[in-house]
């Protein structure tokens, strides 16, 4: 639930970041592991998850299972 709260908070606090996350999500839906935001597979305790750059400070961390995208973070680095 935290990623959804962060996502909706971006809509209120920084429309540019909100728009970037929306663009990244559309790109993930199109091509899960290539494309915008420098996609990279994560390691260690986040093995199986991927990261894309929103800004220098923030990352979108997600996992793709079948046709479902599960976002686990869209604020800060890998939290």
Buried (B, 14 or more C-beta within 10 A) or exposed (E): EEBEEBBEBBEEEBEEBBEBBEBBBEBBEEEBEEBBBEBEEBEEEBEEBBBBBBEEEBBBBBBBEEEEBEBBBBBEEEE
